[in-house]
Amino acid sequence: RVPACIPLSSAENHPWPRPSSSSETMRQLAAAALAFAYAGGAMAFAPAPSALPTARSANSMRSTGVSLAPQARPTVSLRKGRSALQMADTMEGRHLPKIIQGGMGVQVSSWKLAREVARAGELGVVSGTAMDVVLLRWLQDGDPGNLYRNALKSFPDQGMAQRFIDKYYVEGGKAAEKPYAPLQMWQLDASQALREACVLGNYCEIWLAKHEDDGSLVKSHKGEGLVGINCLTKIQLPTIESLYGAVLANADYVIMGAGIPMEVPGILDSLAKNEDTKLVIDVDGSGDVVHHAYFSPKTFWTASGMPELANEELKRPNFFPIVSSVLLAQAMLKRASGAGPTKGIQGFVIEMPTAGGHNAPPRGFKYDAEKKSHTLALNERGEPVYGPKDEVDLVKFKTAVKGLPFFMAGYYARPEKLQEVLAIGGQGIQVGTSFAFSKESGLEPNAKAEVLRQIQNGDLSIFTDPVASPTGFPFKVLELEDSLSVKGKYEERPRVCNLGYLRTPYTTPQGKVGYRCASEPVDDWVKKGGTVEATVGRKCLCNGLMANAGMPQVSPFKVAGQASRYVEEILITAGDDVNQCRKYMQEGVYEYDAKTVIDYLLGRFKEEYTSESQLYKDAEAAEDPEVRAQLMAKAKEIQAKISEVDSQLGVK
């Protein structure tokens, strides 16, 4: 499926001087090979955005008929998760991947996608966004294949699992015109029922990703399959419960961006020990008053009737924060809340503004709804302008993080970009968009096929919207007809806020904490002290992204002139490299699988390594014993890399 890649320079076409004798040949070969072996220390920079090009049906997870065999509750690991990085091929028994499959919500980074990537020996990642509602809606749709109910059979508290099933499961699925049952929106001091829904939802997604159809653990050629969870720092209120569900399911990694997750390492330390923990919650207008979301495992399990579960020690996941600058990485290593010399951080993902979803704003950019001063920093399309200050000096970054592994994200889904990262000393790349449109992703199949059809016939474009997200972060929107990216179509949508994940807590005139969202009905927003200007251009990401996953809510309102109630529509996000998906498809076939993406990213290395190995083919003939030993060692190393790629690609 993947077009043949052109190998980079080899010994034959490299502009070295031609040798005059066989002895001279060996001397030059030795010099060239050793230079090649030790190259890679030059200054390297992430690409400037200006230099980059712009860019549930029969085959959905719900109708696969897959039946996961019910399993006994998994054995709880009593090993503590350490925060200090062990500089080896493993961290606490977990190998380091070269490729991280990016976390994309809601459920675009599905368990099925994460499992496929984990099978290939890389890091599969599920989205931790709104998993309480995702679990509810799967059950309301009849849980085709018995997937989530089987996952719940492994949960340590069967009473809790059964209560949720009894309340929300609908045999055969609800009628299409009937709305999904609501779930209470998150707030400080959340109810026990809401906490249980969140823990269960995140537990199930990780458990499904880590297990095969027969209930056995996913394995790869590198060992046990790696699965992580991605949560948005800006969605604060359900953070601890989301992480706890992932920890209970033995998640290997936690990855968090869209904010500065300074407190998360310490929270993971506490959750692994089943200790009480808390998270500072941003509340507009609170002044010097600090608000927290609290979580007590002992209180949680006691309220469910299983207090003994709070006595067990769990495996701590490794933590990778997503950052966009050297300064932020340094700040986290200095001030994060985790234990140990690296403050509970085991590595970093450096995300450039070409990545999909939420992006860090340009340095110095601040959205101002009233004065509109931010418009001075927008291009002719109305997008934030990124410049040299937003680039990351990777050599400085490597020095700053003191040997911790780092991964590059944002237009890095190309073999040569992976090679560049490895050459500079990085661990690998994070790839989102290429996986988002693979057949294993949770993106609604018809929408996915239409996007791929259009990509095969021409380029699609991405708009970096400075105002769409209520978070205040720029948000990438795929410009697609019949989606909410079309202004007129979005303006027809009746405004409603019934999920509330991006609501902002604020201090009311009475001194209490209220909740508001600039995407909610304008009158409601204004009554809560907001300005009309702040609602312009805001989009309901919660409902749009839920529709992307094939679970659109039936609105309580109607569009003017229509008899039936409005059904939420898709709002797809993607990175600037969305047209890269063309590389993975056969002509006229509008689908590809996740393994094809991995094959493409890693397969190029075999050509590179094979070309490089030619430099060492006469290593045994080197006259100098020391040089000969070095050359032969390097030849052996290159051959091992070729074998690793063969194993990755399933070559016998």
GUDO-508734 format. One record per residue (C-alpha): residue number from 1; x, y, z. Coordinates in steps of 0.02 Angstrom, whole numbers, padded with zeros to 5 digits. Layout:
! GUDO-508734
   k   east  north     up
 NUM      X      Y      Z
...
! end
This chain:
! GUDO-508734
   k   east  north     up
   1  00000  00000  00000
   2  00141  00119  00039
   3  00235  00194 -00107
   4  00419  00148 -00117
   5  00527  00273 -00025
   6  00685  00342 -00103
   7  00835  00299  00008
   8  00945  00439  00069
   9  01127  00455  00021
  10  01234  00299  00021
  11  01421  00271  00012
  12  01412  00269 -00179
  13  01334  00440 -00204
  14  01409  00532 -00056
  15  01533  00668 -00112
  16  01686  00593 -00027
  17  01852  00593 -00124
  18  01884  00437 -00223
  19  02018  00320 -00152
  20  02179  00286 -00247
  21  02213  00112 -00177
  22  02135 -00028 -00076
  23  02231  00028  00078
  24  02170  00205  00051
  25  01996  00134  00025
  26  01996  00054  00198
  27  02064  00211  00281
  28  01932  00320  00201
  29  01798  00191  00236
  30  01847  00187  00418
  31  01849  00376  00431
  32  01683  00394  00341
  33  01599  00257  00441
  34  01658  00325  00607
  35  01605  00501  00557
  36  01434  00431  00508
  37  01421  00337  00671
  38  01456  00487  00779
  39  01362  00617  00677
  40  01203  00697  00742
  41  01263  00829  00864
  42  01228  00979  00752
  43  01100  01109  00800
  44  00925  01055  00750
  45  00762  01149  00760
  46  00580  01098  00748
  47  00509  01162  00583
  48  00434  01335  00578
  49  00246  01324  00542
  50  00268  01446  00398
  51  00379  01319  00310
  52  00248  01181  00315
  53  00111  01148  00186
  54 -00070  01175  00238
  55 -00158  01061  00232
  56 -01054  00180  00671
  57 -01091  00070  00522
  58 -01055 -00108  00468
  59 -00869 -00085  00500
  60 -00879  00014  00661
  61 -00827 -00056  00830
  62 -01008 -00064  00882
  63 -01053 -00198  00757
  64 -00899 -00307  00747
  65 -00977 -00446  00845
  66 -00817 -00460  00947
  67 -00845 -00545  01113
  68 -00714 -00524  01246
  69 -00710 -00673  01363
  70 -00753 -00623  01541
  71 -00602 -00626  01655
  72 -00571 -00638  01839
  73 -00517 -00479  01922
  74 -00335 -00445  01875
  75 -00201 -00467  02006
  76 -00155 -00301  02084
  77  00030 -00260  02073
  78  00108 -00216  02241
  79  00259 -00135  02160
  80  00275  00051  02188
  81  00292  00161  02036
  82  00456  00257  02052
  83  00472  00431  01984
  84  00658  00428  01944
  85  00691  00377  01766
  86  00796  00222  01740
  87  00900  00259  01587
  88  00884  00094  01500
  89  00770  00012  01371
  90  00634 -00005  01501
  91  00553  00105  01633
  92  00485  00000  01773
  93  00476 -00148  01655
  94  00397 -00048  01514
  95  00494 -00026  01353
  96  00510  00142  01271
  97  00419  00158  01105
  98  00476  00252  00952
  99  00298  00299  00905
 100  00162  00366  01019
 101 -00012  00361  00945
 102 -00085  00529  00993
 103 -00232  00547  01110
 104 -00385  00614  01019
 105 -00554  00639  01100
 106 -00692  00600  01110
 107 -00648  00415  01083
 108 -00565  00445  00915
 109 -00416  00369  01005
 110 -00522  00218  01043
 111 -00471  00061  01135
 112 -00472 -00031  00970
 113 -00346  00089  00893
 114 -00236  00090  01048
 115 -00237 -00100  01053
 116 -00181 -00113  00873
 117 -00036  00006  00902
 118  00012 -00087  01062
 119  00015 -00251  00966
 120  00145 -00174  00850
 121  00260 -00134  00996
 122  00224  00052  01003
 123  00124  00154  01129
 124 -00064  00149  01101
 125 -00159  00290  01186
 126 -00343  00304  01228
 127 -00432  00468  01254
 128 -00483  00503  01434
 129 -00604  00640  01383
 130 -00787  00615  01433
 131 -00767  00428  01459
 132 -00908  00429  01587
 133 -01029  00486  01451
 134 -00950  00370  01322
 135 -00981  00218  01433
 136 -01159  00274  01466
 137 -01196  00296  01280
 138 -01119  00130  01230
 139 -01234  00045  01354
 140 -01382  00148  01294
 141 -01343  00089  01118
 142 -01355 -00091  01177
 143 -01167 -00124  01196
 144 -01149 -00220  01031
 145 -01029 -00366  01050
 146 -01049 -00360  01240
 147 -00884 -00264  01244
 148 -00905 -00146  01390
 149 -01005 -00265  01496
 150 -00866 -00393  01479
 151 -00737 -00263  01527
 152 -00842 -00219  01679
 153 -00837 -00402  01733
 154 -00653 -00378  01775
 155 -00683 -00222  01881
 156 -00635 -00250  02064
 157 -00805 -00192  02131
 158 -00940 -00292  02043
 159 -01077 -00206  02140
 160 -01027 -00038  02070
 161 -01014 -00107  01893
 162 -01185 -00190  01903
 163 -01269 -00034  01971
 164 -01210  00063  01820
 165 -01265 -00073  01698
 166 -01436 -00087  01780
 167 -01463  00101  01769
 168 -01408  00133  01590
 169 -01403 -00026  01485
 170 -01539 -00037  01351
 171 -01563 -00209  01273
 172 -01551 -00190  01084
 173 -01510 -00004  01099
 174 -01617  00151  01116
 175 -01721  00218  00972
 176 -01624  00336  00858
 177 -01745  00480  00887
 178 -01736  00462  01075
 179 -01602  00562  01169
 180 -01468  00478  01273
 181 -01497  00482  01459
 182 -01410  00631  01539
 183 -01268  00622  01663
 184 -01243  00754  01796
 185 -01119  00887  01741
 186 -00956  00900  01837
 187 -00935  01023  01979
 188 -00837  01038  02141
 189 -00889  00905  02268
 190 -00952  00787  02133
 191 -01076  00653  02182
 192 -01024  00473  02215
 193 -01126  00416  02064
 194 -01034  00536  01948
 195 -00864  00483  02017
 196 -00910  00301  01990
 197 -00962  00334  01810
 198 -00795  00419  01774
 199 -00689  00285  01857
 200 -00785  00146  01768
 201 -00776  00230  01597
 202 -00589  00258  01602
 203 -00558  00086  01675
 204 -00653  00001  01534
 205 -00563  00095  01395
 206 -00391  00050  01461
 207 -00441 -00130  01499
 208 -00510 -00157  01325
 209 -00352 -00084  01246
 210 -00239 -00197  01350
 211 -00331 -00360  01316
 212 -00361 -00471  01166
 213 -00533 -00537  01117
 214 -00507 -00690  01228
 215 -00463 -00582  01378
 216 -00276 -00616  01374
 217 -00152 -00474  01385
 218 -00097 -00393  01223
 219  00081 -00443  01175
 220  00202 -00374  01049
 221  00374 -00428  00990
 222  00443 -00312  01125
 223  00342 -00387  01268
 224  00178 -00336  01347
 225  00084 -00208  01243
 226  00095 -00029  01303
 227 -00063  00073  01329
 228 -00079  00250  01394
 229 -00215  00378  01424
 230 -00222  00558  01365
 231 -00316  00687  01468
 232 -00338  00874  01440
 233 -00268  00980  01581
 234 -00402  01111  01547
 235 -00540  00986  01589
 236 -00498  00994  01773
 237 -00646  00931  01872
 238 -00646  00746  01818
 239 -00456  00733  01809
 240 -00421  00634  01966
 241 -00563  00508  01940
 242 -00511  00485  01758
 243 -00333  00448  01811
 244 -00390  00331  01950
 245 -00491  00226  01828
 246 -00338  00214  01715
 247 -00225  00166  01861
 248 -00347  00030  01916
 249 -00338 -00043  01740
 250 -00146 -00044  01743
 251 -00117  00096  01619
 252  00067  00109  01571
 253  00074  00295  01532
 254 -00020  00457  01564
 255  00002  00597  01437
 256 -00072  00769  01468
 257 -00070  00936  01376
 258 -00187  01084  01342
 259 -00123  01168  01498
 260  00017  01144  01624
 261 -00011  00982  01722
 262  00104  01031  01865
 263  00007  00934  01999
 264 -00023  00774  01902
 265  00140  00683  01945
 266  00101  00698  02131
 267 -00079  00644  02102
 268 -00016  00487  02014
 269  00102  00453  02160
 270 -00045  00463  02280
 271 -00167  00361  02176
 272 -00041  00220  02158
 273 -00033  00211  02348
 274 -00222  00233  02364
 275 -00195  00393  02462
 276 -00304  00548  02467
 277 -00260  00682  02340
 278 -00321  00849  02274
 279 -00307  00964  02123
 280 -00313  01154  02122
 281 -00463  01211  02018
 282 -00455  01376  01925
 283 -00604  01484  01976
 284 -00628  01652  01889
 285 -00639  01796  02011
 286 -00587  01694  02163
 287 -00446  01812  02211
 288 -00339  01738  02349
 289 -00462  01598  02384
 290 -00396  01430  02322
 291 -00521  01296  02272
 292 -00483  01111  02258
 293 -00561  00953  02189
 294 -00533  00817  02319
 295 -00528  00629  02296
 296 -00512  00498  02432
 297 -00497  00316  02376
 298 -00548  00260  02550
 299 -00706  00366  02547
 300 -00742  00312  02368
 301 -00731  00125  02402
 302 -00817  00138  02572
 303 -00966  00227  02492
 304 -00978  00081  02370
 305 -00968 -00050  02507
 306 -00791 -00113  02468
 307 -00675 -00017  02589
 308 -00541 -00152  02581
 309 -00499 -00102  02402
 310 -00420  00058  02468
 311 -00284 -00045  02554
 312 -00203 -00110  02395
 313 -00054 -00029  02311
 314 -00064 -00006  02123
 315  00057  00016  01979
 316  00100  00198  01946
 317  00095  00245  01761
 318  00240  00340  01685
 319  00199  00522  01654
 320  00235  00622  01495
 321  00177  00804  01497
 322  00150  00888  01329
 323  00250  01049  01317
 324  00289  01178  01184
 325  00448  01259  01250
 326  00611  01227  01340
 327  00559  01345  01480
 328  00400  01249  01516
 329  00494  01083  01525
 330  00620  01161  01644
 331  00482  01233  01752
 332  00397  01065  01766
 333  00559  00977  01814
 334  00585  01107  01948
 335  00410  01131  02018
 336  00302  00979  01975
 337  00226  00892  02126
 338  00294  00715  02101
 339  00428  00626  02200
 340  00607  00595  02147
 341  00739  00694  02053
 342  00629  00715  01899
 343  00475  00764  02001
 344  00376  00613  01942
 345  00406  00650  01757
 346  00473  00510  01647
 347  00482  00602  01480
 348  00407  00739  01372
 349  00306  00762  01214
 350  00351  00922  01122
 351  00198  00974  01023
 352  00213  01101  00884
 353  00067  01212  00827
 354  00043  01106  00670
 355 -00033  00967  00777
 356 -00221  00937  00781
 357 -00342  00979  00921
 358 -00293  01113  01046
 359 -00130  01206  01017
 360 -00028  01314  01133
 361 -00056  01495  01082
 362  00087  01590  00999
 363  00209  01670  01120
 364  00128  01831  01182
 365 -00042  01796  01102
 366 -00195  01830  01210
 367 -00374  01820  01151
 368 -00470  01978  01196
 369 -00656  01963  01156
 370 -00699  02144  01194
 371 -00551  02249  01134
 372 -00510  02128  00992
 373 -00325  02168  01015
 374 -00282  01989  00970
 375 -00334  02022  00789
 376 -00166  02109  00763
 377 -00083  01939  00784
 378 -00191  01849  00655
 379 -00151  01811  00473
 380 -00262  01850  00324
 381 -00366  01694  00359
 382 -00395  01746  00539
 383 -00274  01617  00614
 384 -00146  01649  00751
 385  00027  01682  00681
 386  00169  01575  00747
 387  00349  01631  00724
 388  00530  01600  00774
 389  00490  01621  00959
 390  00375  01470  00948
 391  00509  01355  00878
 392  00597  01234  00995
 393  00786  01215  00994
 394  00797  01027  01014
 395  00980  01028  01065
 396  00940  01148  01208
 397  00787  01045  01251
 398  00888  00885  01262
 399  01011  00969  01378
 400  00874  01047  01484
 401  00782  00883  01517
 402  00943  00796  01573
 403  00927  00638  01472
 404  00740  00608  01491
 405  00663  00539  01330
 406  00566  00659  01222
 407  00450  00640  01073
 408  00407  00766  00937
 409  00228  00797  00882
 410  00150  00905  00747
 411  00188  00861  00564
 412  00308  00721  00611
 413  00217  00575  00529
 414  00357  00546  00403
 415  00502  00424  00410
 416  00632  00559  00383
 417  00562  00662  00528
 418  00572  00512  00643
 419  00752  00488  00588
 420  00791  00671  00624
 421  00722  00657  00800
 422  00822  00499  00835
 423  00980  00577  00763
 424  00969  00725  00882
 425  00945  00609  01030
 426  00756  00607  01044
 427  00660  00448  01079
 428  00532  00460  00938
 429  00375  00546  00877
 430  00193  00563  00925
 431  00073  00542  00779
 432 -00111  00586  00789
 433 -00195  00632  00625
 434 -00130  00482  00526
 435 -00205  00366  00657
 436 -00365  00469  00676
 437 -00425  00416  00503
 438 -00368  00234  00513
 439 -00505  00103  00514
 440 -00473  00059  00697
 441 -00506  00236  00759
 442 -00669  00283  00841
 443 -00711  00418  00714
 444 -00885  00392  00642
 445 -00857  00277  00490
 446 -00958  00373  00361
 447 -00875  00538  00405
 448 -00705  00453  00402
 449 -00734  00377  00230
 450 -00793  00544  00161
 451 -00638  00633  00225
 452 -00525  00500  00147
 453 -00620  00507 -00017
 454 -00593  00694 -00026
 455 -00409  00677  00020
 456 -00383  00551 -00119
 457 -00457  00674 -00243
 458 -00374  00833 -00181
 459 -00307  00925 -00030
 460 -00416  00970  00119
 461 -00375  01122  00224
 462 -00362  01153  00410
 463 -00413  01313  00498
 464 -00328  01357  00662
 465 -00476  01440  00747
 466 -00425  01562  00884
 467 -00599  01572  00962
 468 -00688  01405  00933
 469 -00635  01325  01096
 470 -00706  01392  01260
 471 -00537  01349  01337
 472 -00456  01499  01254
 473 -00330  01388  01164
 474 -00322  01391  00972
 475 -00412  01240  00901
 476 -00382  01153  00734
 477 -00540  01127  00630
 478 -00548  01021  00471
 479 -00642  01123  00341
 480 -00774  01001  00281
 481 -00945  01027  00202
 482 -01093  00961  00301
 483 -01001  00988  00464
 484 -01003  01124  00596
 485 -00845  01197  00519
 486 -00964  01286  00398
 487 -01014  01451  00479
 488 -01194  01451  00419
 489 -01220  01272  00474
 490 -01152  01307  00647
 491 -01259  01462  00667
 492 -01414  01355  00634
 493 -01371  01244  00783
 494 -01478  01279  00937
 495 -01357  01327  01076
 496 -01361  01209  01225
 497 -01236  01159  01359
 498 -01282  00985  01420
 499 -01112  00901  01440
 500 -01014  01042  01520
 501 -00836  00977  01516
 502 -00768  01146  01460
 503 -00870  01250  01581
 504 -00768  01374  01683
 505 -00800  01388  01870
 506 -00825  01569  01923
 507 -00866  01665  02081
 508 -01046  01726  02086
 509 -01094  01895  02163
 510 -01151  01795  02315
 511 -00976  01723  02336
 512 -01022  01548  02281
 513 -00947  01447  02138
 514 -01050  01442  01978
 515 -01013  01367  01807
 516 -01023  01446  01636
 517 -00967  01415  01457
 518 -00951  01541  01316
 519 -01031  01412  01200
 520 -01191  01398  01302
 521 -01348  01497  01258
 522 -01299  01680  01251
 523 -01431  01738  01375
 524 -01371  01609  01503
 525 -01191  01665  01481
 526 -01234  01849  01502
 527 -01339  01814  01658
 528 -01182  01736  01733
 529 -01081  01894  01705
 530 -01009  01855  01534
 531 -01005  01975  01387
 532 -01096  01948  01223
 533 -00933  01976  01129
 534 -00854  01824  01212
 535 -00986  01709  01136
 536 -00951  01756  00955
 537 -00873  01613  00859
 538 -00874  01495  01008
 539 -00917  01315  00965
 540 -00985  01174  01072
 541 -00837  01057  01062
 542 -00915  00935  01186
 543 -01064  00892  01077
 544 -00969  00906  00913
 545 -00833  00786  00966
 546 -00960  00665  01039
 547 -01046  00664  00869
 548 -00877  00628  00788
 549 -00874  00466  00888
 550 -01044  00414  00822
 551 -01141  00458  00980
 552 -01233  00621  00937
 553 -01358  00684  01063
 554 -01537  00727  01013
 555 -01556  00908  01065
 556 -01704  00968  01169
 557 -01726  01104  01037
 558 -01776  01113  00854
 559 -01700  01209  00709
 560 -01819  01344  00650
 561 -01938  01275  00519
 562 -01903  01091  00556
 563 -02024  00970  00636
 564 -01901  00855  00722
 565 -01775  00897  00857
 566 -01598  00942  00808
 567 -01468  00803  00810
 568 -01291  00859  00852
 569 -01172  00861  00704
 570 -00988  00826  00681
 571 -00844  00949  00707
 572 -00684  00861  00656
 573 -00512  00916  00712
 574 -00351  00864  00625
 575 -00171  00918  00607
 576 -00097  01016  00463
 577 -00032  00853  00389
 578 -00207  00781  00359
 579 -00169  00756  00174
 580 -00029  00638  00225
 581 -00166  00506  00242
 582 -00162  00491  00053
 583  00001  00393  00069
 584 -00083  00250  00161
 585 -00225  00212  00040
 586 -00241  00110 -00117
 587 -00322  00200 -00264
 588 -00511  00198 -00246
 589 -00506  00120 -00071
 590 -00552  00244  00063
 591 -00479  00158  00213
 592 -00315  00098  00286
 593 -00264  00017  00450
 594 -00154  00077  00592
 595 -00019 -00049  00554
 596  00002  00028  00381
 597  00045  00192  00466
 598  00173  00107  00578
 599  00245  00010  00431
 600  00266  00172  00335
 601  00350  00262  00479
 602  00469  00121  00523
 603  00491  00033  00355
 604  00597  00174  00285
 605  00727  00135  00416
 606  00765 -00031  00338
 607  00820  00058  00180
 608  00921  00182  00282
 609  01003  00049  00388
 610  01038 -00063  00238
 611  01119  00084  00149
 612  01220  00126  00304
 613  01273 -00055  00326
 614  01365 -00047  00159
 615  01491  00067  00244
 616  01542 -00078  00356
 617  01538 -00226  00235
 618  01730 -00234  00231
 619  01753 -00195  00415
 620  01851 -00356  00447
 621  01984 -00299  00323
 622  02028 -00140  00419
 623  02214 -00139  00459
 624  02207 -00050  00626
 625  02143 -00173  00759
 626  02057 -00037  00859
 627  01971  00036  00707
 628  01923 -00139  00649
 629  01843 -00177  00818
 630  01744 -00015  00813
 631  01686 -00043  00635
 632  01633 -00222  00669
 633  01539 -00167  00825
 634  01448 -00035  00724
 635  01409 -00162  00586
 636  01334 -00277  00717
 637  01231 -00133  00788
 638  01162 -00087  00616
 639  01118 -00269  00579
 640  01024 -00278  00744
 641  00925 -00124  00692
 642  00880 -00205  00525
 643  00822 -00360  00618
 644  00718 -00252  00735
 645  00629 -00169  00588
 646  00600 -00339  00507
 647  00523 -00399  00670
 648  00417 -00241  00681
 649  00354 -00266  00504
 650  00326 -00453  00525
 651  00461 -00503  00401
 652  00506 -00686  00420
! end
